[in-house]
Amino acid sequence: MTRAMTRSLLILLFCLPFFASAQLPPPQATVELDWEPIENAQAYEVKLEPKDGSETILIKATENKISQRVPVGEYSVRIRSQDKKSGYFGKWSPAISIEVSSKVIKLITPEDNAILSDFPGEEGEIEFRWEGNADARQYTIKIWSDNEAEAQEIPVSDTVYKLKLPLGRIYHWNVTFETTRAIKYQADPMTYSFSLLGKRLLRPEIDPIIQTTKDGTTIKWTESPEAAGYKAQVSFRYLDETEYKSLAEESVTTTTWNTQRFKPGAYKIEVTATASLRMNSETAIYEYVQKPTEQELNKALEPALRVGAKPTSQKK
Amino acid sequence: MEILNRFAICISFVLAGLTAFAGPYDAAPNAYLLRAEAEKKLCNSTEEFVKALKFLRDSPEFKFHEDEARGIALKVSAGCSGAAERFAQILVLIRTTGFSEKKSLEMALQFAASNEDVQRNFLEIFSKSFLKEFFDYESTKALNVAYELSRDYKGEPGRAREDYIALAKFCKGNDKLGLPMAFCSEYVIQVVKLSQFYQEGIVQPFMDLYQKLRGEKQYGLDMKISLEVAYNILKSGPRSPENFHKAFAFATEDLRLDKKKSLEFALLLADRSFIGGKQPPLLQFPSDSSTVVP
């Protein structure tokens, strides 16, 4: 049983650095170990013996894995199981060496919180790049998304790796490495995330019929399939000017936007379809001139027409 | 220029004074003419200043500071009698149609200094060209057309205005030609520009010619060709229609040319009806304009 345990012992280390001040204990990191389960075992004991001779750490586990914060350093690790019926512990497994370290591998690209877009098709090829470590014999890149339960773990000898990933998801990644002494190190305490945006949404078409009433102006456009909403914006310029100035901006979920009443002048209406984890559509632009009606113009001219009128004689 | 005007006014006053002293029957005919000319240059400048200032103060859509309003009113008063009214109308027109306050003011001051007919032409032609209910031109084009038929027009301004409105109605009217707005807007402007060469305006010569080309058996032209030929004849001045008809008759009766050749011959002679200067270019509708002109 002990041999089987030794053979099947799989170790994965994920260490989070702990930067302690002078008054605090030495830096710690999290050691994560798992191994194949033993039949009829009700519990396990894991013994971490620091190679510097300091105090041994004994960890009890009811499952075939542990995650425990320990001081950084090299350890000899042994595991034994407790029999369900008798309650006796078996023999310790042969020792393996691990190093719990806060050594850092710096991730380069994709940068943390990057938003990647403009990929044709359903997948995007991503180039992962990180800084190398002189002691590293092999790296392991771990990539997972919020949509998937299982992470992909890929052994890589170089510090660059290209991988095609489905679009429209948020991904997380980190890199661990193994030294020439076959000791697994933690690689980078930070896990980077990036968003891989899905295909560009279809551009909506703005209806050229802009309705202005005394209460306001209504702008309509065609629906963009799969859009969650629209960013609508209107800018204004006087007819003799060339530059538009932003007048109103709003995010709407419908294909109709009721905005402030357009007074006469030139308008630029811009609508962009948006959706979570999809590339925004190209912006639909429609330039429109709001003209007064003949009736409105005549009404506005009334006071000006009275300027030349002779004053009416007043009765005494 | 202003100094010269003032000098001319002073001379007029001196001459008018001398005339009054000598008595009306002793005045030389030249003095009467000079006085009449001077009368045109007499201005109620104070009244114009006051009217312009009051208008600027009372108009809610213009928010000029008092000092600024006084400065503007002073400029308006230089435009002589009626300047305040001309100023106010153009200011409101340009502002209401969507131009900036700066542009509105600049144009209003320009027309305050012009004569009433020129200003009225601009106002009416710009409104008709710009408004959706009429020609629905884009703003720059509407301004250009209005300038062409007002400030830059060489003939009698009132005539151009009347011709423009009459021809526009004829071209667009469902009971007349009933042609599309886009076509009429272009064509009417071309024809009205010829108005300055016709003492009584272009409408009547155009109507007479068009009806003959369409209705008389010897021509029997379709609407598109009739409109094109009518313009190409009228552009050569008032003698041109007569020359055209005579030449066409001679070509068919004496020269025994067919209808097409007779038309070409008549147009050639019509084109030679005016040698006083450069004529407007020949009008030729695109060959696919049948979609525009029925």
Interface residues (C-beta under 8 A of the other chain):
Chain A: Y238 L239 D240 E241 K263 P264 G265 A266 V289 Q290 K291 P292 T293 E294 E296 L297 A300 L301 P303 A304 L305 V307 G308
Chain B: K51 A52 F55 D58 S59 E61 G82 A84 E85 A88 Q89 L91 V92 L93 T96 T97 G98 F99 S100 K102 K103 S127 F130 L131 K132 E133 F134 D136 E138 S139
